[in-house]
Amino acid sequence: MQMAEISRRQILAALGGAALQGRVLAAAESPWPSRPIRMLVPSAGGSGADLMCRLFSDQLSQALGQPVVVDNKPGANGILAADLLVHQPGDGYTLGWLSSSSTVINQALQPKLPFDVTTDLVPVVQVGAGGIHLVVAPDFPAKNLAEFVAVVKARPADTYDYGSWGIGSTGHLMMEWLKAKAGLQIRHVPYKTVPQIYQDLQGGNIQIAWVDASSSVPLIKAGKLRGIAMSASRRGPQLPDLPTLTEQGYRFEADAWYGVFAPKGTPAPVVAAVNRHIRAALLAPALESRRFQLNLSQDTPQRSPEEFAQVVRQDLKVWQAIVRENGIRIEG
C-alpha cells in the first residue's frame, strides 16, 4: 500500500513537472512580442527624452502590433530606472530608454553603483547621437576654440567662471577635460538647471558655459549666445557651421546618445528581434524630424547589438579616464 502511494505521488509529480516544462517551452517558443512591452525612461514626463521616447514607442507599437507602454522612472540622474531594468526578467518585455549620462557617465563617476553597465545591461540598439555645446556670451572676444583658448590663457588664472548643470554633469566633465588638454584655469560654477545658466550668461554673471545642444540652438541663432564648439563626433544638423572639438584640434569622439537596453539574460534571438524592429521604426519620418529638432545626428549608424555594446565599453573608458585624471568625485 505504501509503495503504491509513493508511486502515485511520483507519477503526479512527474506529470506536473512535464506540464510545467511544457508551459515554459511554449512560452519560450512564442513569437516575440505576444503581449505589451514596458519601456522604462529615466526622466519625467514632458522632458525631451520622454517626448522622443513616446514618439519612438508609438512607431514601434505600430510595427509590432503590441502596445509599448512608457513608464517614467526619474531619479538619481537615471540610476533609478537603470537599476530597475537590471532586476527585470530577461524576456524582451521590459526595455530601457537610457542615455550615455544614465549609463556610462554614472558608472564612471560612481564605481560602486548597484549594477555594472557592461555586464548587467544588454545594449540592444543606439537610437541617436549628439553632443553638447561650449558657448560664450556675445561680447566674449573669441569666435572659435583656438581664440577661446588664447583669450583664457592670456588672463590671470581663474579670471573666468564657467557654468554647467551640476557637479558630475556632462558639461562639468567636458570642461575639466578641455582645461587639462589646453592648460586652462577656469572656475566651475554649478547650476541646478540649464535655463539658470542662460539667465546668468545673458545677465553678465558668467561668460562661458557648457549647455545642451537643443535648447541652446535658438539662442545661438538669435545671437544671444555664441557657439564655440560641439562635443560630438559630428556636427549637429541645426548648426552645421558650428565645428566639433575634434575639428578644432582637440580630439574627442565620445557622443552623447540614447539607446535601448534589455536586462542581462535576455536571449540573443530576442535581442536580435528587438534590434531589427527598432531599426525599422527609426526610419519613420516623424522620428527623423524629432532627431533634427533635438539637434541629433541624422546619419547615426544603424548599430547591431554587438556594435552598440562596443560603443558602451569604449565610452566608459573615455569617461573613466576623464574622471580619474581630473580627480572628479561625487557622492554616490
VOPAGU-2260 file (C-alpha; in pm, 1 decimal, decimal comma):
REM VOPAGU-2260
SITE   aa  ch    i         X         Y         Z
SITE  MET   A    0       0,0       0,0       0,0
SITE  GLN   A    1     284,8     234,4      93,3
SITE  MET   A    2     471,9     151,9    -230,0
SITE  ALA   A    3     155,8     217,5    -431,3
SITE  GLU   A    4     110,5     557,1    -261,9
SITE  ILE   A    5     471,7     655,0    -332,6
SITE  SER   A    6     436,1     553,3    -693,0
SITE  ARG   A    7     118,5     757,8    -728,8
SITE  ARG   A    8     291,2    1067,1    -585,4
SITE  GLN   A    9     586,3    1017,4    -812,8
SITE  ILE   A   10     360,6     986,0   -1115,4
SITE  LEU   A   11     167,7    1301,6   -1021,9
SITE  ALA   A   12     493,2    1492,0    -963,6
SITE  ALA   A   13     627,7    1376,7   -1297,6
SITE  LEU   A   14     309,4    1479,2   -1474,6
SITE  GLY   A   15     315,3    1816,7   -1300,8
SITE  GLY   A   16     680,3    1867,8   -1394,9
SITE  ALA   A   17     608,6    1777,5   -1754,8
SITE  ALA   A   18     317,9    2020,0   -1766,2
SITE  LEU   A   19     532,8    2298,9   -1621,1
SITE  GLN   A   20     812,0    2223,8   -1865,5
SITE  GLY   A   21     559,8    2229,8   -2147,7
SITE  ARG   A   22     436,4    2572,8   -2042,1
SITE  VAL   A   23     793,7    2705,5   -2019,4
SITE  LEU   A   24     880,0    2568,6   -2362,5
SITE  ALA   A   25     559,3    2708,2   -2509,7
SITE  ALA   A   26     638,5    3049,9   -2365,4
SITE  ALA   A   27     994,1    3032,3   -2497,9
SITE  GLU   A   28     868,3    2938,0   -2841,9
SITE  SER   A   29     601,3    3209,8   -2853,5
SITE  PRO   A   30     695,4    3469,4   -3111,7
SITE  TRP   A   31     812,9    3798,3   -2964,8
SITE  PRO   A   32     615,9    4005,0   -2889,2
SITE  SER   A   33     298,7    3832,9   -2781,2
SITE  ARG   A   34     199,7    4090,5   -2516,6
SITE  PRO   A   35     262,0    4459,0   -2428,0
SITE  ILE   A   36     615,7    4588,6   -2378,0
SITE  ARG   A   37     719,7    4820,4   -2095,8
SITE  MET   A   38     973,8    5094,2   -2175,0
SITE  LEU   A   39    1144,6    5247,9   -1871,7
SITE  VAL   A   40    1252,1    5612,2   -1912,1
SITE  PRO   A   41    1481,6    5779,9   -1655,1
SITE  SER   A   42    1321,0    6122,7   -1688,9
SITE  ALA   A   43     994,8    6294,5   -1609,4
SITE  GLY   A   44     702,7    6321,7   -1846,5
SITE  GLY   A   45     732,1    6612,1   -2087,0
SITE  SER   A   46    1112,4    6615,4   -2095,0
SITE  GLY   A   47    1298,5    6595,3   -2426,2
SITE  ALA   A   48    1395,1    6233,3   -2365,1
SITE  ASP   A   49    1038,6    6144,3   -2267,6
SITE  LEU   A   50     884,7    6309,0   -2575,3
SITE  MET   A   51    1126,0    6138,4   -2811,7
SITE  CYS   A   52    1073,4    5802,6   -2640,7
SITE  ARG   A   53     694,2    5834,0   -2668,3
SITE  LEU   A   54     715,0    5915,5   -3036,7
SITE  PHE   A   55     950,6    5626,0   -3086,4
SITE  SER   A   56     729,0    5393,4   -2880,4
SITE  ASP   A   57     424,7    5484,4   -3090,7
SITE  GLN   A   58     614,7    5392,8   -3407,0
SITE  LEU   A   59     736,3    5070,1   -3250,0
SITE  SER   A   60     384,9    4979,3   -3133,5
SITE  GLN   A   61     254,5    5012,5   -3488,5
SITE  ALA   A   62     534,2    4795,7   -3623,7
SITE  LEU   A   63     494,1    4523,8   -3359,2
SITE  GLY   A   64     117,4    4517,3   -3322,7
SITE  GLN   A   65     159,4    4536,5   -2945,5
SITE  PRO   A   66     144,0    4838,0   -2709,2
SITE  VAL   A   67     477,6    4981,8   -2597,6
SITE  VAL   A   68     397,1    5144,7   -2264,2
SITE  VAL   A   69     626,7    5425,1   -2147,4
SITE  ASP   A   70     697,5    5408,4   -1774,1
SITE  ASN   A   71     869,3    5721,5   -1637,2
SITE  LYS   A   72    1113,4    5648,0   -1354,5
SITE  PRO   A   73    1304,2    5971,7   -1288,7
SITE  GLY   A   74    1553,4    5995,8   -1007,0
SITE  ALA   A   75    1921,7    5983,9    -914,8
SITE  ASN   A   76    2033,5    6104,4   -1258,4
SITE  GLY   A   77    1893,2    5794,1   -1426,7
SITE  ILE   A   78    2028,2    5540,0   -1179,4
SITE  LEU   A   79    1679,1    5452,2   -1051,6
SITE  ALA   A   80    1549,9    5348,5   -1394,6
SITE  ALA   A   81    1866,9    5161,2   -1490,1
SITE  ASP   A   82    1872,7    4970,2   -1162,2
SITE  LEU   A   83    1505,0    4879,9   -1201,3
SITE  LEU   A   84    1573,7    4747,4   -1551,2
SITE  VAL   A   85    1859,3    4532,3   -1422,8
SITE  HIS   A   86    1617,0    4347,2   -1194,2
SITE  GLN   A   87    1353,0    4270,9   -1459,8
SITE  PRO   A   88    1312,7    3933,3   -1634,9
SITE  GLY   A   89    1525,8    3895,6   -1946,7
SITE  ASP   A   90    1234,5    3818,6   -2176,8
SITE  GLY   A   91    1216,7    4125,0   -2403,3
SITE  TYR   A   92     905,1    4264,1   -2236,6
SITE  THR   A   93    1081,9    4525,6   -2024,2
SITE  LEU   A   94    1327,6    4755,0   -2201,1
SITE  GLY   A   95    1502,3    5076,7   -2104,6
SITE  TRP   A   96    1532,5    5402,2   -2298,9
SITE  LEU   A   97    1863,3    5508,1   -2144,2
SITE  SER   A   98    2131,1    5764,0   -2224,6
SITE  SER   A   99    2508,0    5783,8   -2206,9
SITE  SER   A  100    2462,9    6001,2   -1897,7
SITE  SER   A  101    2243,6    5749,1   -1715,0
SITE  THR   A  102    2476,5    5458,4   -1800,1
SITE  VAL   A  103    2845,7    5506,4   -1880,2
SITE  ILE   A  104    2889,2    5850,3   -1719,7
SITE  ASN   A  105    2716,1    5739,1   -1399,9
SITE  GLN   A  106    2934,2    5427,5   -1395,2
SITE  ALA   A  107    3249,8    5636,3   -1438,7
SITE  LEU   A  108    3150,9    5875,0   -1160,9
SITE  GLN   A  109    3022,1    5611,3    -919,3
SITE  PRO   A  110    3210,4    5281,3    -947,1
SITE  LYS   A  111    3004,7    5145,0    -655,2
SITE  LEU   A  112    2674,0    5159,5    -839,8
SITE  PRO   A  113    2441,4    4866,1    -760,4
SITE  PHE   A  114    2490,8    4744,9   -1118,6
SITE  ASP   A  115    2755,8    4732,9   -1390,3
SITE  VAL   A  116    2651,0    4874,5   -1725,5
SITE  THR   A  117    2882,7    4638,2   -1914,0
SITE  THR   A  118    2760,5    4315,9   -1753,2
SITE  ASP   A  119    2411,8    4374,8   -1608,6
SITE  LEU   A  120    2258,4    4551,1   -1909,6
SITE  VAL   A  121    2234,6    4427,0   -2267,7
SITE  PRO   A  122    2281,9    4703,8   -2528,6
SITE  VAL   A  123    2017,3    4648,5   -2796,7
SITE  VAL   A  124    2046,6    4943,1   -3034,7
SITE  GLN   A  125    2169,7    5303,0   -3039,5
SITE  VAL   A  126    1891,1    5538,0   -3143,6
SITE  GLY   A  127    2054,8    5879,6   -3150,2
SITE  ALA   A  128    2389,7    6054,0   -3112,7
SITE  GLY   A  129    2483,4    6411,5   -3046,2
SITE  GLY   A  130    2677,0    6624,9   -2804,6
SITE  ILE   A  131    2671,4    6943,9   -2601,6
SITE  HIS   A  132    2775,0    7299,9   -2681,3
SITE  LEU   A  133    3053,0    7516,0   -2545,6
SITE  VAL   A  134    2903,8    7866,7   -2556,6
SITE  VAL   A  135    3009,8    8215,7   -2457,1
SITE  ALA   A  136    2838,0    8546,6   -2404,4
SITE  PRO   A  137    2803,3    8756,9   -2724,0
SITE  ASP   A  138    3069,8    9005,7   -2609,6
SITE  PHE   A  139    3331,0    8741,3   -2527,3
SITE  PRO   A  140    3631,6    8811,1   -2756,8
SITE  ALA   A  141    3651,2    8470,4   -2928,6
SITE  LYS   A  142    3472,8    8311,6   -3220,9
SITE  ASN   A  143    3636,4    7969,4   -3228,5
SITE  LEU   A  144    3816,3    7730,1   -2997,4
SITE  ALA   A  145    4170,0    7849,5   -3075,9
SITE  GLU   A  146    4071,0    8208,1   -2995,7
SITE  PHE   A  147    3884,7    8093,3   -2684,4
SITE  VAL   A  148    4192,5    7913,7   -2550,3
SITE  ALA   A  149    4415,5    8210,9   -2630,1
SITE  VAL   A  150    4183,8    8458,2   -2453,8
SITE  VAL   A  151    4155,7    8248,2   -2137,9
SITE  LYS   A  152    4530,5    8180,5   -2119,6
SITE  ALA   A  153    4612,5    8548,2   -2170,6
SITE  ARG   A  154    4431,2    8643,5   -1848,7
SITE  PRO   A  155    4530,8    8559,7   -1490,0
SITE  ALA   A  156    4422,3    8220,4   -1355,3
SITE  ASP   A  157    4053,3    8192,9   -1268,6
SITE  THR   A  158    3964,1    8524,0   -1429,1
SITE  TYR   A  159    3670,5    8347,2   -1590,5
SITE  ASP   A  160    3399,2    8126,2   -1444,4
SITE  TYR   A  161    3213,1    7864,9   -1643,8
SITE  GLY   A  162    2872,1    7720,2   -1583,7
SITE  SER   A  163    2740,5    7365,9   -1608,1
SITE  TRP   A  164    2422,4    7199,3   -1485,5
SITE  GLY   A  165    2591,9    7049,5   -1179,2
SITE  ILE   A  166    2891,5    6863,8   -1040,6
SITE  GLY   A  167    2936,3    6544,2   -1238,1
SITE  SER   A  168    2725,3    6668,0   -1528,9
SITE  THR   A  169    2845,0    6612,3   -1883,4
SITE  GLY   A  170    2919,7    6983,3   -1908,3
SITE  HIS   A  171    3135,8    6970,6   -1595,0
SITE  LEU   A  172    3328,7    6669,3   -1722,6
SITE  MET   A  173    3378,9    6820,6   -2067,4
SITE  MET   A  174    3525,3    7147,2   -1936,1
SITE  GLU   A  175    3755,6    6968,8   -1692,5
SITE  TRP   A  176    3877,3    6757,4   -1985,9
SITE  LEU   A  177    3930,7    7068,4   -2201,1
SITE  LYS   A  178    4106,2    7252,4   -1917,7
SITE  ALA   A  179    4352,8    6966,3   -1883,8
SITE  LYS   A  180    4413,1    6938,0   -2258,6
SITE  ALA   A  181    4454,9    7312,6   -2320,6
SITE  GLY   A  182    4613,7    7414,6   -1990,7
SITE  LEU   A  183    4328,2    7641,8   -1885,1
SITE  GLN   A  184    4237,6    7764,2   -1538,0
SITE  ILE   A  185    3866,7    7845,2   -1510,8
SITE  ARG   A  186    3645,0    7813,3   -1205,2
SITE  HIS   A  187    3339,3    7590,7   -1210,9
SITE  VAL   A  188    3001,2    7735,5   -1115,5
SITE  PRO   A  189    2746,9    7451,3   -1087,7
SITE  TYR   A  190    2382,7    7535,5   -1157,1
SITE  LYS   A  191    2070,7    7332,4   -1094,1
SITE  THR   A  192    1922,9    7385,4   -1439,9
SITE  VAL   A  193    2033,2    7495,2   -1786,2
SITE  PRO   A  194    1780,6    7784,5   -1801,1
SITE  GLN   A  195    1955,6    7933,3   -1497,1
SITE  ILE   A  196    2281,8    7920,9   -1691,0
SITE  TYR   A  197    2123,7    8107,6   -1982,3
SITE  GLN   A  198    1993,4    8374,8   -1745,5
SITE  ASP   A  199    2337,1    8437,8   -1596,9
SITE  LEU   A  200    2511,7    8426,4   -1934,5
SITE  GLN   A  201    2282,2    8694,4   -2068,8
SITE  GLY   A  202    2293,3    8887,4   -1740,8
SITE  GLY   A  203    2672,1    8908,5   -1740,7
SITE  ASN   A  204    2730,5    8696,7   -1429,7
SITE  ILE   A  205    2929,7    8438,4   -1623,8
SITE  GLN   A  206    3067,9    8440,9   -1976,9
SITE  ILE   A  207    3133,1    8073,1   -2050,3
SITE  ALA   A  208    2924,7    7755,4   -2019,8
SITE  TRP   A  209    2859,3    7408,6   -2148,1
SITE  VAL   A  210    2490,8    7362,0   -2229,3
SITE  ASP   A  211    2274,2    7108,7   -2409,0
SITE  ALA   A  212    2271,8    7109,4   -2788,0
SITE  SER   A  213    1898,4    7154,7   -2836,6
SITE  SER   A  214    1773,5    7431,6   -2606,2
SITE  SER   A  215    2079,2    7644,7   -2691,3
SITE  VAL   A  216    2011,9    7642,0   -3066,6
SITE  PRO   A  217    1756,5    7928,7   -3082,8
SITE  LEU   A  218    1974,2    8144,5   -2855,7
SITE  ILE   A  219    2279,3    8087,9   -3076,7
SITE  LYS   A  220    2081,4    8154,8   -3393,4
SITE  ALA   A  221    1942,4    8475,5   -3241,4
SITE  GLY   A  222    2291,3    8597,2   -3145,3
SITE  LYS   A  223    2215,4    8586,7   -2772,1
SITE  LEU   A  224    2492,7    8329,2   -2727,5
SITE  ARG   A  225    2791,2    8237,9   -2941,4
SITE  GLY   A  226    2868,6    7874,9   -3008,8
SITE  ILE   A  227    3238,3    7784,9   -2983,0
SITE  ALA   A  228    3237,3    7406,6   -3024,8
SITE  MET   A  229    3028,1    7089,6   -3013,4
SITE  SER   A  230    3148,8    6784,2   -2824,3
SITE  ALA   A  231    3009,5    6522,1   -3064,2
SITE  SER   A  232    3189,0    6320,5   -3330,5
SITE  ARG   A  233    2994,1    6508,1   -3599,6
SITE  ARG   A  234    2826,9    6847,4   -3633,1
SITE  GLY   A  235    2465,4    6897,4   -3529,6
SITE  PRO   A  236    2212,1    6930,8   -3813,7
SITE  GLN   A  237    2063,7    7253,5   -3677,6
SITE  LEU   A  238    2400,3    7431,8   -3657,1
SITE  PRO   A  239    2604,2    7292,4   -3946,9
SITE  ASP   A  240    2855,9    7578,1   -3920,5
SITE  LEU   A  241    2949,1    7501,8   -3558,9
SITE  PRO   A  242    3255,1    7271,5   -3569,0
SITE  THR   A  243    3331,8    6990,9   -3328,6
SITE  LEU   A  244    3614,8    6982,1   -3076,7
SITE  THR   A  245    3797,2    6731,1   -3294,0
SITE  GLU   A  246    3774,2    6954,8   -3599,9
SITE  GLN   A  247    3935,6    7231,6   -3396,0
SITE  GLY   A  248    4232,9    7029,5   -3281,5
SITE  TYR   A  249    4105,6    6870,4   -2958,8
SITE  ARG   A  250    4019,8    6512,4   -3041,3
SITE  PHE   A  251    3705,6    6395,3   -2862,9
SITE  GLU   A  252    3466,6    6147,4   -3018,5
SITE  ALA   A  253    3251,3    6007,3   -2738,4
SITE  ASP   A  254    2898,4    6105,3   -2834,8
SITE  ALA   A  255    2607,8    6174,5   -2608,8
SITE  TRP   A  256    2348,4    5916,5   -2709,4
SITE  TYR   A  257    2018,7    5749,3   -2642,1
SITE  GLY   A  258    1992,4    5374,4   -2661,7
SITE  VAL   A  259    1759,3    5086,7   -2588,3
SITE  PHE   A  260    1880,2    4832,1   -2332,5
SITE  ALA   A  261    1748,2    4499,8   -2201,9
SITE  PRO   A  262    1816,8    4314,8   -1875,5
SITE  LYS   A  263    2100,6    4065,7   -1851,6
SITE  GLY   A  264    1996,2    3718,7   -1960,9
SITE  THR   A  265    1772,1    3831,3   -2244,2
SITE  PRO   A  266    1814,6    3560,7   -2513,3
SITE  ALA   A  267    2017,1    3662,0   -2819,1
SITE  PRO   A  268    1728,8    3585,0   -3060,9
SITE  VAL   A  269    1502,2    3822,0   -2864,7
SITE  VAL   A  270    1772,3    4092,3   -2860,7
SITE  ALA   A  271    1815,9    4049,7   -3236,6
SITE  ALA   A  272    1439,6    4076,8   -3291,8
SITE  VAL   A  273    1413,2    4391,3   -3078,1
SITE  ASN   A  274    1709,7    4542,0   -3263,7
SITE  ARG   A  275    1557,7    4464,0   -3603,7
SITE  HIS   A  276    1218,1    4616,1   -3521,7
SITE  ILE   A  277    1367,5    4924,6   -3357,3
SITE  ARG   A  278    1596,4    4994,5   -3651,7
SITE  ALA   A  279    1296,5    4975,5   -3882,5
SITE  ALA   A  280    1096,5    5211,5   -3659,9
SITE  LEU   A  281    1381,7    5464,9   -3661,7
SITE  LEU   A  282    1326,9    5519,3   -4033,9
SITE  ALA   A  283     986,9    5680,3   -3971,3
SITE  PRO   A  284     978,2    6044,4   -4092,8
SITE  ALA   A  285     838,6    6159,3   -3757,3
SITE  LEU   A  286    1144,7    6026,5   -3576,0
SITE  GLU   A  287    1383,6    6180,4   -3827,5
SITE  SER   A  288    1209,5    6513,8   -3769,3
SITE  ARG   A  289    1235,7    6474,7   -3392,0
SITE  ARG   A  290    1607,0    6391,5   -3412,0
SITE  PHE   A  291    1655,3    6711,0   -3612,9
SITE  GLN   A  292    1463,3    6914,1   -3353,0
SITE  LEU   A  293    1687,1    6774,5   -3079,2
SITE  ASN   A  294    1996,0    6850,3   -3292,3
SITE  LEU   A  295    2090,4    6480,9   -3300,2
SITE  SER   A  296    2289,2    6348,2   -3591,3
SITE  GLN   A  297    2074,7    6243,7   -3886,0
SITE  ASP   A  298    2328,1    5985,8   -4001,6
SITE  THR   A  299    2370,9    5786,9   -3679,9
SITE  PRO   A  300    2496,3    5439,6   -3769,1
SITE  GLN   A  301    2232,6    5166,9   -3750,8
SITE  ARG   A  302    2425,0    4960,7   -3497,9
SITE  SER   A  303    2393,0    4590,8   -3423,4
SITE  PRO   A  304    2375,5    4487,7   -3055,6
SITE  GLU   A  305    2742,4    4387,8   -3068,7
SITE  GLU   A  306    2845,9    4720,2   -3221,9
SITE  PHE   A  307    2646,9    4916,7   -2966,6
SITE  ALA   A  308    2799,6    4711,0   -2685,1
SITE  GLN   A  309    3142,6    4809,6   -2815,5
SITE  VAL   A  310    3039,0    5177,7   -2809,6
SITE  VAL   A  311    2930,1    5137,3   -2446,3
SITE  ARG   A  312    3263,0    4980,2   -2347,9
SITE  GLN   A  313    3470,6    5238,0   -2534,3
SITE  ASP   A  314    3275,7    5535,1   -2398,4
SITE  LEU   A  315    3300,3    5402,7   -2043,4
SITE  LYS   A  316    3679,9    5402,5   -2075,9
SITE  VAL   A  317    3673,8    5762,5   -2205,1
SITE  TRP   A  318    3464,8    5892,5   -1915,3
SITE  GLN   A  319    3652,7    5686,7   -1655,6
SITE  ALA   A  320    3978,0    5843,9   -1775,3
SITE  ILE   A  321    3832,1    6195,2   -1755,9
SITE  VAL   A  322    3703,9    6135,9   -1402,6
SITE  ARG   A  323    4028,1    5973,6   -1286,6
SITE  GLU   A  324    4269,7    6221,6   -1444,8
SITE  ASN   A  325    4081,2    6523,7   -1312,1
SITE  GLY   A  326    4006,6    6388,9    -965,8
SITE  ILE   A  327    3631,2    6436,3   -1003,1
SITE  ARG   A  328    3429,8    6288,0    -717,1
SITE  ILE   A  329    3062,2    6288,6    -629,8
SITE  GLU   A  330    2881,6    6113,3    -350,8
SITE  GLY   A  331    2700,7    5801,5    -473,7
